[in-house]
Amino acid sequence: MENGGAKTVDSGEARLRALGYKQEFKRDFNLFTNSAISFSIISILTGITSSFSIAYNNGGPVSLIWGWFWVAIMTMSVGIAMAEIVSSLPSSGGPYFWSAELATRRWSPFAAWMTGWFNLLGQAAVTAGIDFALASHISAMWVLSNGYILTQSQLLLVYFIILLLHALINFLPTRFLALWNAASVVWHVLGTFVLIILLPAVAPVHQSGAYVFTTFNSDTSASGVPSSGYLFLLGILMSQFTLTGFDACGHMSEETRNADVSAPWGIIVALGTSAVVGWGYIMALLFSIQDPTDLATGNANGYMIGQIYYDAFNARFGTGTGGIVAMGIPMIAMFFCGGSSVTSNSRMLWSFSRDGALPGYKLWSSVNPWTKTPVNAVLFMVTLAFILGLPMLSSTIAFQAVVSISVIGLYISYAIPIAIRLLNNKQFQPGPFHLGKIGLVIGWIAVGWVVFITAVFIMPTAFPVTRDNLNYAGVAVGIVLLGALLFFFFPFIGAYRWYRGERHTIEDFSAHRDAAQNDNIQNPKSGKLPGSNGSIN
């Protein structure tokens, strides 16, 4: 569109060009579909359904109800702090790119490097956790249907097929992925409300309010942990795992119209909606339990959510078939969630590779000319998720460890750019979404929370610690930390010699930047950023 001889450009694209990057994706996402992808990755029907037993076994209803309430409030502080940053820096790189731009020039490559590797670890782990949870959910539906328990090889095959389908879906054009995420959020919202109403309505017996809101299982004999407070902290992993992945709004910003406004509000809308609706789903589940003593020993082979669904329908109708059918609602939600997760993490890998951070970066940063999607990056992330998920076949402790890895990896990558912004706030050039001094206070709360949960989720989950019950989340995170440091600082060949944190894709960027400055669209490190609309001659 022409306006006084100037071509009006999407404000998000204008910011991207001012940062030195050309527009390569199609901007088919809007505020609704941008927030939808984070809502789909948060996916309360995935996180709560798959990790319900983690909270129930570590404190019971109190860990579920009040752990969720506490975590939701603290996580919103992280989301708000990230929203301020993405409004200023709407790039597919997300946290690692923010670190590169916010740090001083000397430390920019190192900050981006460490953030990127932690984000990459968390992204792969969260996809592994989601898709393995779906495989386990299908396995539980199968055992409830006919009593047959899938073997490890059969479960591995189901897991592989799910990842393959998610890869194929993400080969499709961006326009289809936008529709996919719109359908996903509709399914999640409607499906969750259906279950919140359906389960208590079907269940002939309801647990009391005292049970749901005040019952705390302080028995530490099963796990051997030192105290009931320790139990409660282990139990909040369910809530934190569920409320994870909202950085997808940033990773999809180069495919979102007016991303400097849509992406930050996408984070807040996705988190706020998930927090409220998720609390309702947890209450519906707890009120619908028929016999608490049957959850771990019934015919669902220890899959607590499946037992709740099955028992409610069986107690009402004399058959649990309706419960198995109802389990199809979270099953489809998990499938949507896994697909959205691959969409997000492939964009992160694509952007990280675009800036030369990975061996073979040209391969991973290529865009398919027909679909305009990063097909090679999709294959890389799906393969990495498959490998990371293999230990879960032999141990429920391993599933909990992968869940912990996803939370730790992602939240560390969220906290690094937030901390850099706080320490270097005078250099921060705010975008349209900005809270001023209140934003600084919220940012410090966010950083403190990430430090706290990182310490909590690497703690042992059972005592005495043995090879079989080891929480290898700390080991995995430590390997990534040490490997990234060695890879960066290794003498003569380390990344410090060649990685610069960002690699501009606009030719003659300095000339472009000078032209952009005439239109009030400047590089964040050098001046004023555009508002909600920008124009480039």
N, C-alpha and C positions, 0 to 999 in steps of 0.2 A: 504494500500500500504506500502510495506517495503522499508526502506531507511537506509542502513547501520546498520541493526538490529533493527532500531526504526520504530515504526508504525506512519506514518504521519497522523496527526489529523487536522480536520477543525480548522482554527484559532479561530473562534467564540467558538467552543466547548472547545478548549484549554483554552481560557480565562474563560469560565464558570467553568471548573474544577479547575482552579487556584483560583476562588472565593469560591470554596467549594461546588459546586452543580454538581450532575451527570446529564448526558444527558438523558432526559425522552421523549422528543418529537422527531419526525423525522424531519430532516432538508430538507424539500422539497421546501422551498422558496429560491429565489435568489434576486439579486439587483432589477430586474424588478418587480417581484411579491411582494417583500417587499415594494417597493415604491408604487406599485399598491394599496396595502391595505390602505395606508394613503391617496393616491389620491382618493380612493373610499369613504373614510370616510369624507375627506374634501368636496368632491362631490359638485362642483359648481352648478351642475344641481339640487341638493337638497337644499343647503343653500340659493342660490340666488332666486330660484323659490319659496321656501316656505316662505322666510322672506323679499321678495321684498317690500311688503307694509310697513314694519317697517321703511325702509330708505325713501321710497317715501312719507310717511305721516310725516316724520320728516326731512324736508328740501328739498325733491324732488330730481331732477336729480343731483344736486351738491353733495348731501349726497351719492348718489349711485356711481357716477363716481369718485369724488375726495376723498370721504371717503374710497372707495375701494383702491385707489392708496396709500393713507397714511397708512392704516391699513396693506396692503400687505408688505410695506417696514419695518414697525415696527415688524410685525410678523416674517419676515425673520430673524431678529436679535434673536428672541426667538428660532427659528428653528436651527440656526447656533450654538448657545450656547448649545442647547440640543444635537446636532450632535457630538460636541466634547466630551460630557460626555458619550453618548451611545457607542462611539468608544472605550472608555476605559472600560465601564461596560455594556456589551451586555447581559442583563438578561430580562426575561419576566416581572419582577416586574416593569421595567421602572422607572419613577420618584421616587417612594417610596424607591426602592432598591438603586438608586443613592444616595438619602439622607442618607441612612444607611451607605453606604460605604464612603461617602465624609466627614461626620461629625466626630468630635472627638469621641473617644470610649465612653466617658461619655454621650454625647448628641445623639449618634447614634440611640438608640431605639426611643427617643422622636421625632427626626427629621423624621424618617421613618414612625412612627405612624401618625403624622399629615399630612404628604404628602400623605400617602396611603388613608386616609379617605377623603381628598379633591378630590383626583383622582377618588375614587370610586363614590363619589357624582356626579362629572362631567361626568364620563363615563355613569352612569345610566341616567342622564338627557339628554345627547346628543342622546342616543338611543331612549328615549321617544320623544324627539323633532323630530328626523328623521322619526320615524314610525308614529307619529301623523300627521306630515306634509304629509306623503304619504296617510294616510287615508283622510285627508282634500283635497288633490289633486284629489283622486278618486271621492270624493263627488262632487267636482267642475265639473269634467268631466261628472258626472251623471246629475247634474242639467242643464248643457249646452246641454245635449243630449235630455232630456225630460221635463225639468222644475221642476223635483221633488227634493225637499230638504230633505236630510236624517235627520231623527230624532236623538236626542242624543243617544238613545239606539242603533240605527242602526250604527251610527258612532263609538260607543264604540265596537260593534261587529266587524266592519271592522278593527279597531285598534288591537283588540285581535287576530284576524286571522293573521294579518301581523306579530305580535310578535311571534305567534306560529310557523309560517312558518320559520321565521328566527332562532328560536330555533332548529327546525328539521334539517335545513340545516347545522347548526353548530354541530350537532351530528355526521356528516360524517367525514371520515378520512382527515388528513391534506393534503394529495395529492389532494383530491377533492377541498379543500378550496383554495389551491394555484391556481388551474385552475379557480375556481370561481372568484378570485381576478384578474387574468389575463384577463378573459372575461369582468370583470367589468371595468377595465381601458380602454380596447378597446372600449367598449360601451360609456363610458364617453367622451373619446377623439373624436371619430367619431360622436357621437350624438351631442356634443356641436358644432362641426364645421358645421354639417348639419344645426343646428338651427341658427347659426350665419349667414350662407348664405341664408337659406330658408326664415326666417321671413322678412328681408328687401326686398328680391326678390319678395315675395308674396304681401307685403303691398303696396297698390297703393299710399298712402300718407305717406310721411316721415317728421318727425319733423326736424327742422333746427338744425344746429350745435350749434347755440346760445342757443337753448332750451336744448339740451343734455348736453352741457359743462358749461353753465353759469346760468341756471335758478335755483334760490333758493327760495323755498317757505318759507318765513319768517313769515307767518301768525301763530301766537301762540294762536289764539282765540279758536281753537277746543280743544286743550289739556290744555290750561291755563298755560303752562310753562313760566318761567320768561323772556326768551330772545331767539333770533334766534340762538345764539351760543349754547345754551342749546339744542335746537332742533337738531342741527347738530350732537352734541355728542350722542344724543339718536339714531340718524340715523346710526351711524357707527356700531351699534350692528349687523346689517345684515352682514357686511363684516367680523367682528370678529367671529361671529357664523359659517360662512362658512369656514373660514380659521382656523379650530379647528380640533383636533383629530390626528395630525401627530405624536403623541407619539406612535401610533400603530406600527411604524417601530421598536421602542424599545420593545414593548410588544411581537412582533413576532420574536425577535432576536434569541430565542432558537430554532426556526424552520427555520432559515435562514442560508444558507451556507456563511462562511466568514463574519459573522455578524459585526465584528469590523470594516469592511470596507463598507459592503453593507447597514447596517442600517443607519449610518450617511448620506451617500449619498442618501439613500432612502428618508430621511426627506427633504433634500434640493431639490431633483428632484421633489418630490410631491408638495412641497410648491411653487417652482418657476413656474412649469407648471400650477398649479391651478391659481396663481396670473395673469399670462399673458392671459390664455384662459378665465378666469372669467371676466376680464375687457372687452374682446371682446364680451362676452355674454351679459353683462350689456348694452353695446353700442347698440348691435343689438336689444335688447328689447326696449330701449328708442327711437331709431330712428323709430321703427315699430309701435309706439302708434298712433292710428288713431284719437282719441279724448280724451285728458287728462281728461276732465270733466266727461267722461263716465266710468272711471276705477273703481270707488267705487260704482257706481249706476246702472251698466249694468246688463245683465242677468246672470252673473257669480256669483251672490250673494256676491259681494264684494271681490272675489278672483281675484286680479289684474292681475296676470300672465295669468290666464285663459281668462280674458277679452282681453288682448293683443293678444293672439293666435287667439281667436275666431273672434275678430274684423278685424284682418288682412286678414283672409281667407274670411270672410263674405263680406268685402268691395271689394275684388277682384272677387269672384265667386258667390256672392249672397247667399251663405250658409256658415255656420261656421263649417261644418262637418270636413273639412280638418284640421281646428285648433284643434278640439277635438282629431283627430288622431295624430297630431303632439305632443299633450300633452302626448301621450304615451311614447315619448322619455324620458322626465324627470321622468315619472312615473316608468319606468323600472330602470332608474338610481337611484332613491330613494330606490327601492327595493334592488338593489345591495349594496347601501350605508348602509342601515340598517343591512343587513347581515354581512357586514364587521365590523360594529360597535360592534355587539355582539361577533364576533370573537375576537376583540381586548380587550373588557372589560372583557370577560370571562377569558382570559389569565392573565389579571391584578388581578382579584379576585383569580384565582388559585394560582398565585405566592404569593399574600398577605397571603392567607390561608396556603400555604406551610411553611411560616415563623411563623405560629401560631398566626396571628393577629385577627382572627374572631372566635366567638363561633362556635363550630362544625367544626373547621378548617380541620379535617381529612376528613370530608364529601366533603367539597368544594375543597380540594386539590387532590382529587383522579382523576386518569386518566383511562378512559375506556380501558380495555386491548385489545379490538378488533380494535377500531378506533384510539386509541392513542390521544384522545381529551378529554378535561375536561367537560364531559356532565353535571355533577352536578353544576358546576360553571355557565354553560350556562343557566340552569334553574333558578338559583338564580338571575342572572342579568336581565333576561327577565321579571321575576316576579317583581323585583324592578322597572324596567322601566315602567311596566304596572301601578303599584301603583302611581308612580310619575306623570304619564301622566293623571290621572283621572281628576284633576282640569281643564285641558284644554278643557274639554267637554262643560263647561259652560261660557267660557270667552276667548276672543282673548288676553286680558291683561294677562291671565294665561299662554297662549302660549309664549308670550314675556318674562314672568317671567322664564319659564322653559328654554328658550333659554339663558337667562342671567345666570341662575344657571349653565348650562353646560359650558358656557364660563368662569365664575368666578372660579368654582370648578377645571376645568382642568388647567387654566392658573396659579392659585395659586400653584397647584401641579407641574407645570413646573418651576415656579420661585424659589421655596424653594431649590431644589438641585443646581440650577444655583447660587443662592446667597451663599449657603454653600461653593460651589467650589471657588467662588471669595474670600470669607473671609478666607478660609483655603487652598489657592492655592498652598502653598508649599508642601502640602500632596497629591496634585492631580498628578496622574501618567497618562500622556496622551497616547491615543491609536494612531493608524495610521493616523486618521483624527485630526489634531491639527493646530491651527492658531497662536500659540504663544501669544505675547502681544496684537495683534489685537483682538484675541479671548476674552481677558479680557475686553477690551473696549466695544466690542459687548455685552458681558455678562451684564455689568452694564446698558447698554441701554435697554436690554431685561427686567431686573428686574424693572427698572423705568417704562417701558411701562405697565407691569402687575399691578403695584401699581396704575397707572393712570386709566386703564380700570376697575379695580375692584371698584374704587370709582365711576366711571361713571355709571356702570351698576347696582348699587344698589340704584341709585337716583330715585325718583318718576318719573313716566312717564306721569302723569296727575295731574293737580291741580284744585280745592282743593283735597287733598288726602282723599278718602273714603274707606270703606270696599270693595266696588266693584272694584275700580281701583287701589288698593294697589299693588305695585310691591313687591311681597313676596320673590323675589330673596334674598334680604338682610336677611330676616327672616330665610329662609332655610339655607343659608350659616352660619348664626349666630348659628342656632341650631346644625349644624354639628360641628362648632368650639367649642361651649360650651360642647356638648356631648362628643367629642373626648378628650377634656381637663379633664372633670370629669371622664370619663372612664379610663383615663391614671393615674390620680393622686388621685383617690378615696382611702381613708385610708384603709389599710389592704388587700383590694381585687383589687386594681387598676392594670392596665396593667404594671405599672412601676415595679411590683414585678415579673412578669413572661415574659414580652415581651422583646426580645433582638434585634429586628430589622432584624435579619437574622438567619436562622436555617439550617446549612449545611446538605446536603443530602449525602455527600460522607463520608463513614465510615473512621475513623482514618484520619481526614482531615489534621492534622498537619504532619503526615507521608507523605501523598500525596503531601502536599505543599512543603516539603523538597525535595521530588523527582522531583517535577515540577521545583524547583529553579535550579536544575542541567541542565534543558533544557531551561533556560531563560523564564520560564512561572511562574511568581510569583503573589502572592496576591497583589492587588493594594495598600493596606495599608502598605506593607512591602518591596516593591521593584519594579524592572523593569518589565514592561509588555511585552508580545510578540509582534512581528510585525505581518505582514499579514499572516504568516505561523508559525505554532508551531508544536512541536512533543512531544509525551509522550511515554515513554518506556512501 
